């Protein structure tokens, strides 16, 4: 991939990787990803959704991963996996120049085998032999075609796109600060704050709730200092109102 430090972020698109019924019946959450584009034409993917097997053989995929006890995907299809979402933007996985993985859970890492590019992820997770995935299982090791870029500190990839380590939900979790031209900043919290109610609930979904609370406090402080908007990882109330690809995030979105 070309050097992008001097590039400026020019657009951000929300990818809709489907709906998941937690519980079942506890709550329905959206599965987001993002496509960030620079003024130099570089396409950076943020998270990759579920394994495409969930669109073609969902029973086999859920049995393999032990997912049924947690919940189920609703009406999943080829339109909700990585190739289907990229197609809305006229792209294929081969057009992705780099990928940011907020963390290695099943709903974020599933499309990685389709990519061949640099992969930025938290160093604590890059050191593992495979994505964390789900339920102590991972169906594959890190794909050999990915060029791992472990992140240990706040890192600006280009003007307008900054990676922020936010451990707690997982040991190597990352959040992303997005600064688009002429728009207020956005903080993609991912599962560092996966819904607005999570801090009051005590971060019950985190590997380390105490560390998760510290990370969330840093994101809240950054929000207040910058006048930024938080885009939560899986907030049932926020998700329906976010514009989805092919429409970009805009000033009033």
SVG drawing of the C-alpha trace seen along z (x, -y; Angstrom):
<svg xmlns="http://www.w3.org/2000/svg" viewBox="-38 -23 43 50">
<polyline fill="none" stroke="black" stroke-width="0.4" points="0.0,0.0 1.2,-3.5 2.3,-5.8 -0.8,-7.6 0.5,-9.8 0.1,-12.9 -3.4,-11.9 -6.5,-13.4 -9.7,-11.6 -12.3,-12.6 -15.3,-10.3 -16.7,-7.7 -19.4,-5.2 -21.3,-2.9 -21.4,0.7 -24.5,2.7 -23.4,6.2 -26.9,7.2 -29.0,7.5 -28.4,9.8 -30.9,10.9 -29.1,11.1 -30.7,13.3 -32.7,14.4 -35.2,11.6 -33.0,9.4 -32.3,6.8 -31.6,6.5 -28.3,4.9 -26.8,3.8 -23.4,5.1 -21.5,2.2 -18.4,1.7 -17.0,-1.4 -15.2,-2.3 -12.9,-5.3 -11.6,-6.9 -8.7,-9.3 -8.3,-12.2 -5.6,-10.1 -8.1,-7.3 -7.0,-4.9 -9.8,-2.7 -9.5,-1.7 -11.9,0.8 -12.8,0.7 -14.1,4.2 -15.4,6.9 -18.6,8.4 -19.5,12.1 -17.9,15.0 -19.6,15.3 -20.5,18.9 -23.3,17.3 -25.0,16.2 -24.6,19.5 -24.9,22.2 -26.0,20.4 -26.7,23.6 -23.3,25.0 -21.6,21.8 -23.5,21.3 -22.8,24.9 -19.1,24.5 -18.9,21.4 -21.3,22.3 -23.2,19.1 -26.8,20.4 -26.6,19.9 -25.9,16.2 -28.3,15.3 -28.9,15.4 -28.5,13.4 -31.8,12.1 -32.5,12.5 -28.8,12.7 -27.9,12.8 -25.1,12.2 -26.0,8.5 -24.9,8.3 -21.4,9.8 -18.3,8.0 -18.4,8.4 -22.1,7.4 -21.6,4.2 -18.5,3.2 -20.4,3.6 -22.7,0.8 -19.7,-1.5 -18.5,0.1 -15.7,2.0 -14.5,5.5 -12.3,6.9 -9.3,6.5 -9.9,2.7 -9.2,2.5 -5.8,1.0 -5.8,1.5 -8.0,2.8 -8.4,1.7 -9.7,4.4 -11.2,2.9 -11.0,6.4 -11.1,10.0 -14.6,11.0 -16.8,13.1 -18.9,10.1 -15.8,8.0 -13.2,10.4 -15.3,12.7 -14.3,11.2 -10.6,11.1 -9.8,14.2 -11.2,12.2 -8.5,9.5 -4.9,9.1 -3.6,5.9 -2.0,4.4 -4.1,5.1 -3.9,2.7 -5.0,4.2 -4.1,4.0 -0.8,5.5 -2.3,7.8 -4.5,9.4 -1.9,9.5 0.2,11.6 -2.5,14.3 -2.3,17.1 -5.9,16.4 -8.7,13.9 -10.4,14.2 -13.7,15.0 -16.3,16.4 -16.7,18.9 -13.0,19.8 -13.1,21.0 -11.6,19.7 -12.1,21.5 -8.8,20.2 -5.5,18.6 -4.7,15.0 -4.8,15.2 -1.2,15.2 -2.1,12.6 -2.6,10.0 0.4,7.9 0.0,7.4 0.6,3.8 0.4,4.1 -0.8,0.9 0.6,0.1 -0.2,-3.6 -2.4,-6.3 -1.6,-6.3 -2.6,-8.7 -2.8,-6.8 -3.5,-9.9 -5.0,-13.3 -8.4,-12.7 -8.0,-9.1 -6.5,-8.2 -6.4,-4.8 -6.9,-4.9 -6.2,-1.8 -9.2,-1.2 -8.6,2.1 -11.2,3.7 -13.8,5.3 -10.9,7.3 -7.2,6.8 -6.3,5.2 -9.4,3.2 -9.1,0.1 -11.4,-2.8 -11.1,-5.3 -11.2,-9.1 -12.6,-10.4 -12.2,-14.0 -13.9,-14.7 -13.5,-18.1 -16.1,-20.7 -17.8,-18.3 -17.7,-17.7 -15.4,-14.8 -16.7,-11.3 -15.5,-8.7 -16.1,-5.2 -16.1,-3.6 -16.7,0.0 -17.2,2.2 -15.3,0.0 -18.8,-1.4 -21.1,0.9 -24.3,-0.9 -25.2,-4.1 -26.4,-2.2 -23.3,-0.1 -21.3,-2.4 -24.3,-2.5 -24.6,1.3 -20.9,1.7 -19.6,3.0 -21.0,6.6 -19.8,7.6 -16.2,6.7 -13.3,9.1 -12.1,6.6 -14.9,4.2 -12.6,2.0 -10.2,1.4 -13.3,0.9 -14.5,-1.8 -11.2,-3.5 -11.1,-3.4 -14.7,-4.7 -13.8,-7.6 -11.0,-8.5 -13.4,-8.5 -15.9,-10.6 -13.1,-13.1 -12.0,-13.2 -15.6,-13.7 -16.0,-16.7 -12.7,-18.2 -13.3,-18.0 -17.1,-18.4 -17.2,-15.0 -20.1,-12.6 -19.9,-9.0 -20.9,-6.3 -21.4,-3.3 -20.5,0.3 -24.0,1.8 -26.6,-0.6 -30.1,0.5 -31.5,-3.1 -28.7,-4.8 -28.2,-2.2 -31.4,-2.8 -30.7,-6.5 -27.1,-6.1 -26.9,-6.6 -25.8,-3.4 -23.7,-2.9 -23.8,-4.0 -24.7,-7.2 -21.8,-8.8 -21.8,-10.1 -22.8,-13.7 -22.9,-16.9 -26.3,-16.2 -26.2,-12.4"/>
</svg>
